[in-house]
Amino acid sequence: MNDSIQSGNGREPAGWSDAGRYGSVVMKFGGTSVADADAIIRLAGLVRRQSEVQAEDDKPPVVVVSALSGVTDRLIAVARLAEEGEVDRAVTSLRELLERHVTVVSGVTTGANQAEALAEVREEFESLIGLVHALAVLREVSPRSLDAVVASGELASSRIVARALAERGVAAAWIDARTVVVTDAEHTGAAPDMIATCERVLEHIGPAAARGQVTVLGGFIGATASGVTTTLGRGGSDYSGAIIGACLGVGEIQIWTDVDGMLTADPRVIAQPRLVPKLSFAEAAELAYFGAKVLHPSTILPAVERNIPVRILNSMRPEGSGTLITAEPSLDGTPLTGLASKKNVTVVDITSTRMLMAYGFLRRVFEVFERFSTAVDVVTTSEVSVSVTVDDAKAIPGITEALSGFAQVSTEGEMALLCAVGDRLRDEPGIAARVVSVLEEVPLKMISQAASRRNITVVLRQADLAHAMQRLHEEFFQ
């Protein structure tokens, strides 16, 4: 459904070669950027300013929004209450969420826009209350049902944002993301069908953009080809923005959040980290994977395929330049780009004298981790041993038992990963040597450098993480 808002398989998807035809910027706003009425008013101002900048080119921005801050977590909790048969508590929670949305609508709209927005939001939540009653009777919430519940957050927030834009004189069209983002049926973590999605993007967003309307969609959600609601997984709103931007061939994908951009280190560990003004797609992916929370790792993928720059900006301080992520590495001369870390890591040491000269040993080891659906972060090997790290310890007892059938196994918890990232590591081996030498007084369990040679990762006791990160930050960024 495409609502205009009153103003006051191997082949390339059609249109991909026509880069920028329908919109030159995708603006994705996270939960904190739509947290309340004040946040949405700021958002509307940013979109109007972007629309005015692009007016001469007749390329209105496309806006993708998350649910209001904290709403997705509340909806997941509601689903669990329904599964436990606690229908009254579940409905009470939904009524509270509805009132929060009503308050936001009242703060950002008036007149006909307000009346329409209130009707849309109430209809969404009344439908959800009906679904929760049904789930409470079944006492079961399948992944498919959970997707149907949590999708309501983005459906409601995007409706509100579209009406708020219209209230401020921005011609806007709300589009149900489920009619655009086509996915497989892997509920709670669906993958997009890019060919089908791009065809839908051009079909639904194209005409609205041609009329000069800013299109507004909820992120995170999609649907199967047969129309069953799906979600892209937590953090998937960034992914939605990148998918749509890739299909349109836009000039830039903007991620509006509550921080100034990518930082050289976690501000909870380093008191005054520096802003990273520019970095490469590859560096951003490494930092995101190893713990930098600003960017969802999957966001990078569609942008990389289309070579579209991604800019991270702060909706509370829009005057900042943010962080620009491009295909090319920065040439500012900094040896490292940033530091990232993961806590609560477990090291698994696997030793077998039969490993020497024995093919198939590593296959047997990793088959065990696959059997228990446990991802491995860092791997180091010697002639008779393999050490790996995992950040999900739930399956460790079963993994240990399975590995013990053909090797000696020991584990060590309360460990951490500290990762130093920079494209210059590829060509300047002295930088890696500096990283290790700076940490000479810190007991290191493992040291690893990936095949890409863009990062060097050390495994250390969690208790030593803050000190080690501080030492590296002082050496390379202060």
C-alpha positions as CSV (number, residue, x, y, z in Angstrom):
1,M,0.0,0.0,0.0
2,N,1.3,3.4,-1.0
3,D,-0.3,6.3,1.0
4,S,0.2,9.8,-0.2
5,I,0.2,12.2,2.7
6,Q,-1.5,15.6,2.4
7,S,1.0,18.4,2.6
8,G,0.4,21.6,4.9
9,N,18.9,-14.6,-9.9
10,G,22.3,-13.5,-11.5
11,R,20.6,-10.8,-13.7
12,E,21.0,-7.2,-12.7
13,P,17.7,-5.7,-11.4
14,A,16.0,-3.3,-13.8
15,G,17.2,0.3,-13.2
16,W,20.5,-0.5,-11.5
17,S,22.4,1.0,-14.4
18,D,20.3,4.3,-13.9
19,A,22.1,5.3,-10.7
20,G,20.4,8.1,-8.8
21,R,17.3,8.2,-11.0
22,Y,14.8,8.2,-8.1
23,G,16.6,9.6,-5.1
24,S,20.1,10.7,-4.3
25,V,20.2,10.0,-0.6
26,V,18.7,7.4,1.7
27,M,18.3,8.8,5.3
28,K,18.1,6.1,7.9
29,F,17.1,7.1,11.4
30,G,17.7,4.9,14.4
31,G,15.5,4.4,17.5
32,T,17.0,7.3,19.4
33,S,16.3,9.6,16.4
34,V,12.6,8.8,16.7
35,A,12.4,8.4,20.5
36,D,9.8,11.1,21.2
37,A,8.1,14.1,19.7
38,D,11.2,16.4,20.0
39,A,13.4,13.8,18.2
40,I,10.9,13.4,15.4
41,I,10.6,17.2,15.0
42,R,14.4,17.3,14.7
43,L,14.2,14.5,12.1
44,A,11.6,16.4,10.1
45,G,13.9,19.4,10.0
46,L,16.8,17.3,8.7
47,V,14.7,15.8,6.0
48,R,13.2,19.1,4.9
49,R,16.7,20.6,4.7
50,Q,17.9,17.7,2.6
51,S,14.9,18.0,0.4
52,E,15.6,21.7,-0.2
53,V,19.2,20.9,-1.0
54,Q,18.1,18.4,-3.6
55,A,15.1,20.4,-5.0
56,E,17.0,21.6,-8.1
57,D,17.8,18.0,-9.0
58,D,14.3,16.8,-8.3
59,K,15.7,13.9,-6.3
60,P,13.9,13.7,-2.9
61,P,15.4,11.7,-0.2
62,V,14.1,8.3,0.9
63,V,13.6,8.0,4.7
64,V,13.9,4.7,6.6
65,V,13.1,4.6,10.3
66,S,13.4,2.3,13.2
67,A,10.8,1.7,15.9
68,L,10.7,4.3,18.7
69,S,13.6,3.7,21.1
70,G,13.0,0.6,23.3
71,V,9.8,-0.5,21.5
72,T,11.2,-3.6,19.9
73,D,12.4,-4.9,23.2
74,R,9.0,-4.3,24.7
75,L,7.3,-6.1,21.9
76,I,9.5,-9.1,22.3
77,A,8.6,-9.1,26.0
78,V,4.9,-8.9,25.1
79,A,5.3,-12.0,22.8
80,R,6.9,-13.9,25.6
81,L,4.1,-13.0,28.0
82,A,1.6,-14.2,25.5
83,E,3.5,-17.5,25.2
84,E,3.3,-17.9,29.0
85,G,-0.4,-17.3,28.9
86,E,-0.1,-13.9,30.6
87,V,-2.5,-12.2,28.2
88,D,-3.6,-9.5,30.6
89,R,-0.1,-8.3,31.3
90,A,0.7,-8.5,27.6
91,V,-2.3,-6.4,26.6
92,T,-1.6,-3.9,29.4
93,S,2.0,-3.5,28.0
94,L,0.6,-2.9,24.5
95,R,-1.9,-0.3,25.8
96,E,1.0,1.5,27.4
97,L,2.9,1.4,24.1
98,L,-0.1,2.7,22.3
99,E,-0.4,5.6,24.7
100,R,3.3,6.4,24.1
101,H,2.7,6.5,20.4
102,V,-0.5,8.6,20.8
103,T,1.5,11.1,22.9
104,V,4.2,11.3,20.1
105,V,1.5,11.8,17.4
106,S,-0.1,14.6,19.5
107,G,3.3,16.3,19.8
108,V,4.2,16.3,16.1
109,T,0.9,16.7,14.2
110,T,-2.3,18.8,14.2
111,G,-5.7,18.7,12.4
112,A,-6.2,16.2,9.6
113,N,-2.7,14.8,9.9
114,Q,-3.1,14.1,13.5
115,A,-6.5,12.5,13.1
116,E,-5.2,10.2,10.4
117,A,-2.0,9.3,12.3
118,L,-4.0,8.5,15.4
119,A,-6.3,6.3,13.5
120,E,-3.4,4.5,11.8
121,V,-1.5,3.9,15.1
122,R,-4.6,2.7,16.9
123,E,-5.5,0.3,14.1
124,E,-2.0,-1.1,14.2
125,F,-2.1,-1.7,18.0
126,E,-5.6,-3.0,18.1
127,S,-4.7,-5.6,15.4
128,L,-1.6,-6.5,17.5
129,I,-3.8,-6.9,20.6
130,G,-5.9,-9.4,18.7
131,L,-2.9,-11.3,17.6
132,V,-1.6,-11.5,21.2
133,H,-4.9,-12.9,22.4
134,A,-4.6,-15.7,19.8
135,L,-1.0,-16.4,20.7
136,A,-1.9,-16.6,24.4
137,V,-4.5,-19.3,23.6
138,L,-2.0,-21.3,21.6
139,R,0.7,-20.7,24.3
140,E,3.3,-20.8,21.5
141,V,5.1,-18.0,19.7
142,S,6.8,-19.3,16.5
143,P,9.5,-17.2,14.8
144,R,6.9,-16.3,12.2
145,S,4.5,-15.0,14.9
146,L,7.3,-13.1,16.6
147,D,8.1,-11.3,13.4
148,A,4.4,-10.3,13.0
149,V,4.5,-8.9,16.6
150,V,7.8,-6.9,16.4
151,A,7.1,-5.5,12.9
152,S,4.4,-3.3,14.5
153,G,7.1,-1.0,15.9
154,E,8.4,0.1,12.6
155,L,5.0,0.2,10.9
156,A,3.8,2.6,13.6
157,S,6.9,4.8,13.7
158,S,7.1,5.2,9.9
159,R,3.4,6.2,9.8
160,I,4.0,8.9,12.4
161,V,7.2,10.2,10.7
162,A,5.3,10.5,7.3
163,R,2.6,12.5,8.9
164,A,5.1,14.7,10.8
165,L,6.8,15.5,7.5
166,A,3.5,16.5,5.9
167,E,2.7,18.7,8.9
168,R,5.8,20.7,8.1
169,G,5.2,21.1,4.4
170,V,7.2,18.2,3.1
171,A,5.4,16.2,0.5
172,A,5.6,12.7,1.8
173,A,4.4,9.2,0.9
174,W,4.3,6.3,3.4
175,I,5.1,2.9,1.9
176,D,4.6,-0.4,3.7
177,A,8.1,-1.9,3.7
178,R,6.6,-5.3,3.5
179,T,5.5,-4.6,-0.1
180,V,9.0,-3.6,-1.0
181,V,11.6,-5.7,0.8
182,V,11.3,-9.3,-0.4
183,T,13.0,-11.9,1.7
184,D,13.3,-15.6,2.3
185,A,11.3,-17.3,5.0
186,E,14.1,-17.4,7.7
187,H,12.0,-15.6,10.3
188,T,13.7,-13.3,12.8
189,G,16.8,-13.2,10.5
190,A,15.6,-13.1,6.9
191,A,17.8,-12.5,3.9
192,P,16.7,-10.2,1.1
193,D,16.0,-11.3,-2.5
194,M,17.9,-8.4,-4.1
195,I,16.5,-8.9,-7.6
196,A,12.8,-9.0,-6.4
197,T,13.4,-6.3,-3.9
198,C,14.9,-3.9,-6.4
199,E,12.1,-4.5,-8.8
200,R,9.6,-3.6,-6.0
201,V,11.7,-0.6,-5.0
202,L,11.5,0.8,-8.5
203,E,7.8,0.0,-8.7
204,H,6.7,1.5,-5.4
205,I,9.3,4.2,-4.6
206,G,9.9,5.3,-8.1
207,P,6.5,6.9,-8.9
208,A,6.3,8.7,-5.5
209,A,9.8,10.1,-6.0
210,A,8.9,11.2,-9.6
211,R,6.1,13.2,-8.0
212,G,8.6,14.9,-5.8
213,Q,7.5,13.1,-2.6
214,V,9.8,11.9,0.2
215,T,9.1,8.3,0.7
216,V,9.0,6.9,4.3
217,L,9.4,3.2,5.1
218,G,9.9,1.3,8.3
219,G,13.3,-0.4,8.5
220,F,14.0,-4.0,9.8
221,I,10.9,-5.5,8.2
222,G,10.0,-7.2,4.9
223,A,7.9,-10.0,3.6
224,T,8.2,-13.3,1.7
225,A,7.2,-13.4,-1.9
226,S,3.8,-14.7,-0.7
227,G,3.4,-11.7,1.7
228,V,4.2,-13.2,5.1
229,T,5.8,-10.6,7.4
230,T,9.5,-11.2,8.1
231,T,12.3,-9.3,9.9
232,L,16.0,-8.9,9.0
233,G,17.3,-9.4,12.5
234,R,18.3,-7.0,15.2
235,G,20.0,-3.9,13.8
236,G,18.3,-4.7,10.5
237,S,17.0,-1.1,10.0
238,D,20.5,-0.1,8.8
239,Y,20.4,-3.1,6.5
240,S,17.0,-2.0,5.1
241,G,18.4,1.5,4.4
242,A,21.4,0.0,2.6
243,I,19.3,-2.4,0.6
244,I,17.0,0.3,-0.7
245,G,19.9,2.6,-1.4
246,A,21.6,-0.1,-3.4
247,C,18.5,-0.7,-5.4
248,L,18.1,3.0,-6.2
249,G,21.8,3.6,-6.9
250,V,21.8,6.6,-4.6
251,G,24.8,8.8,-4.1
252,E,25.0,8.4,-0.3
253,I,23.4,6.3,2.5
254,Q,23.1,8.3,5.7
255,I,22.9,6.5,9.1
256,W,21.5,9.0,11.6
257,T,22.1,7.9,15.2
258,D,22.9,9.4,18.6
259,V,26.7,9.5,18.3
260,D,29.0,11.7,16.1
261,G,30.2,8.8,14.0
262,M,32.7,6.0,14.3
263,L,35.2,6.5,17.2
264,T,38.7,5.4,17.6
265,A,37.7,3.3,20.7
266,D,34.8,2.5,22.9
267,P,33.9,5.7,24.9
268,R,32.9,3.5,27.9
269,V,36.6,2.4,28.1
270,I,38.5,5.4,26.7
271,A,37.5,8.7,28.1
272,Q,38.1,10.9,25.0
273,P,38.2,8.8,21.9
274,R,38.7,10.6,18.6
275,L,36.2,10.8,15.8
276,V,37.2,8.8,12.7
277,P,36.4,11.2,9.8
278,K,36.9,8.6,7.1
279,L,37.5,4.9,6.7
280,S,37.1,2.2,4.2
281,F,34.3,-0.3,3.8
282,A,36.7,-3.1,4.8
283,E,37.9,-1.3,8.0
284,A,34.3,-0.5,9.0
285,A,33.3,-4.1,8.6
286,E,36.2,-5.3,10.8
287,L,35.4,-2.7,13.5
288,A,31.7,-3.6,13.4
289,Y,32.3,-7.3,13.6
290,F,34.6,-6.9,16.5
291,G,32.3,-4.8,18.6
292,A,31.9,-1.3,17.3
293,K,28.1,-0.9,17.9
294,V,27.5,2.2,15.7
295,L,27.1,0.3,12.5
296,H,25.4,-3.1,11.8
297,P,27.9,-5.3,9.9
298,S,25.3,-6.3,7.3
299,T,24.8,-2.6,6.4
300,I,28.1,-2.6,4.6
301,L,27.3,-5.4,2.1
302,P,24.8,-3.7,-0.3
303,A,26.8,-0.5,-0.1
304,V,30.0,-2.3,-1.0
305,E,28.4,-4.0,-4.0
306,R,27.2,-0.7,-5.4
307,N,30.2,1.3,-4.1
308,I,27.9,3.7,-2.3
309,P,29.4,5.9,0.4
310,V,27.9,5.5,3.9
311,R,27.9,8.5,6.2
312,I,27.2,8.2,10.0
313,L,25.8,11.3,11.5
314,N,24.4,12.5,14.9
315,S,20.8,13.6,14.7
316,M,21.2,15.6,17.9
317,R,24.2,17.4,16.5
318,P,23.6,17.6,12.7
319,E,26.2,20.3,12.2
320,G,29.0,17.7,12.6
321,S,30.7,16.1,9.6
322,G,30.3,12.6,10.9
323,T,32.2,9.6,9.5
324,L,32.3,8.8,5.8
325,I,32.8,5.2,4.8
326,T,34.0,4.6,1.2
327,A,35.7,2.0,-0.9
328,E,39.0,3.7,-0.6
329,P,41.0,3.9,2.6
330,S,41.8,7.2,4.3
331,L,45.1,8.8,3.5
332,D,45.3,10.9,6.6
333,G,48.5,9.1,7.7
334,T,47.1,7.5,10.9
335,P,48.8,4.1,11.3
336,L,45.6,2.6,12.8
337,T,41.9,3.5,12.1
338,G,40.4,2.3,15.3
339,L,40.2,-0.2,18.2
340,A,37.3,-2.6,19.0
341,S,36.7,-5.2,21.6
342,K,34.5,-8.0,22.7
343,K,34.0,-9.1,26.3
344,N,32.8,-12.4,27.8
345,V,34.8,-14.5,25.4
346,T,35.7,-18.1,26.0
347,V,38.9,-19.7,24.8
348,V,38.8,-23.4,23.8
349,D,42.1,-25.2,23.6
350,I,42.1,-28.5,21.6
351,T,45.2,-30.6,21.7
352,S,46.0,-34.0,20.1
353,T,49.3,-35.6,19.3
354,R,47.5,-37.4,16.5
355,M,47.0,-34.1,14.8
356,L,50.6,-34.0,13.5
357,M,50.6,-34.9,9.8
358,A,46.9,-36.0,10.0
359,Y,44.6,-34.5,7.4
360,G,41.0,-34.1,8.4
361,F,41.6,-33.1,12.0
362,L,40.6,-29.5,11.6
363,R,37.5,-30.5,9.7
364,R,36.4,-32.7,12.6
365,V,37.1,-29.9,15.0
366,F,34.9,-27.3,13.2
367,E,32.2,-29.8,12.4
368,V,31.6,-29.9,16.2
369,F,31.2,-26.2,16.4
370,E,28.9,-26.3,13.4
371,R,26.8,-29.0,15.0
372,F,26.3,-26.8,18.0
373,S,25.6,-23.7,15.9
374,T,28.4,-21.8,17.6
375,A,30.5,-19.3,15.6
376,V,34.2,-19.0,16.1
377,D,36.0,-15.6,16.1
378,V,39.7,-16.2,16.4
379,V,41.7,-19.3,15.5
380,T,45.4,-20.1,16.1
381,T,47.1,-23.4,15.3
382,S,50.3,-25.2,16.0
383,E,51.5,-28.7,15.0
384,V,49.5,-30.4,17.8
385,S,46.9,-27.9,19.0
386,V,44.1,-25.6,17.9
387,S,42.8,-22.6,20.0
388,V,39.6,-20.9,19.2
389,T,37.5,-18.2,20.8
390,V,33.7,-18.0,21.0
391,D,31.5,-15.3,22.4
392,D,28.5,-17.6,23.1
393,A,29.2,-20.0,25.9
394,K,25.8,-21.7,26.1
395,A,27.0,-24.7,24.0
396,I,30.5,-25.0,25.6
397,P,29.7,-28.1,27.7
398,G,28.3,-30.0,24.7
399,I,31.2,-28.9,22.5
400,T,33.7,-29.9,25.1
401,E,32.2,-33.4,25.4
402,A,32.1,-33.9,21.6
403,L,35.7,-32.7,21.1
404,S,36.9,-34.9,24.0
405,G,36.1,-38.0,21.9
406,F,39.3,-37.4,19.8
407,A,41.3,-34.6,21.6
408,Q,42.2,-33.1,25.0
409,V,40.1,-30.0,25.6
410,S,40.4,-27.2,28.1
411,T,38.4,-23.9,28.3
412,E,39.1,-20.5,29.9
413,G,36.3,-18.0,30.4
414,E,36.3,-14.3,31.3
415,M,38.5,-13.5,28.4
416,A,38.3,-10.6,25.8
417,L,39.3,-9.8,22.3
418,L,41.1,-6.5,21.5
419,C,41.3,-5.7,17.8
420,A,43.4,-3.0,16.1
421,V,42.1,-2.2,12.7
422,G,43.7,-0.2,9.8
423,D,44.3,-0.7,6.1
424,R,48.0,0.3,6.5
425,L,48.6,-2.9,8.4
426,R,48.6,-4.6,5.0
427,D,51.7,-2.9,3.7
428,E,53.5,-1.8,6.9
429,P,54.4,-4.8,9.1
430,G,56.0,-2.5,11.6
431,I,52.6,-1.3,12.8
432,A,51.7,-4.8,13.9
433,A,55.0,-5.1,15.7
434,R,54.2,-1.8,17.5
435,V,50.8,-3.1,18.6
436,V,52.4,-6.2,20.2
437,S,55.3,-4.3,21.8
438,V,53.0,-1.8,23.4
439,L,51.3,-4.7,25.2
440,E,54.5,-6.3,26.3
441,E,53.5,-6.1,30.0
442,V,50.0,-7.6,29.4
443,P,49.7,-11.4,29.4
444,L,48.4,-12.3,25.9
445,K,46.6,-15.7,25.4
446,M,46.5,-15.5,21.6
447,I,47.7,-13.3,18.8
448,S,46.1,-13.4,15.3
449,Q,46.2,-11.5,12.1
450,A,43.5,-12.1,9.5
451,A,44.2,-13.0,5.9
452,S,43.1,-9.5,4.8
453,R,45.9,-8.2,7.1
454,R,43.6,-5.3,8.1
455,N,43.5,-6.2,11.7
456,I,45.6,-7.7,14.4
457,T,43.7,-9.3,17.3
458,V,44.9,-10.3,20.7
459,V,43.1,-12.4,23.3
460,L,43.6,-11.4,26.9
461,R,42.0,-11.6,30.3
462,Q,38.9,-9.5,30.5
463,A,40.4,-7.8,33.6
464,D,43.3,-6.5,31.5
465,L,41.2,-5.2,28.6
466,A,40.7,-1.6,29.7
467,H,44.4,-1.1,30.5
468,A,45.5,-2.7,27.2
469,M,43.1,-0.6,25.2
470,Q,44.3,2.5,27.0
471,R,47.9,1.7,26.2
472,L,47.1,1.2,22.5
473,H,45.0,4.3,22.3
474,E,47.8,6.5,23.8
475,E,50.3,5.0,21.4
476,F,48.4,5.5,18.2
477,F,45.8,8.2,18.8
478,Q,47.1,10.6,21.4
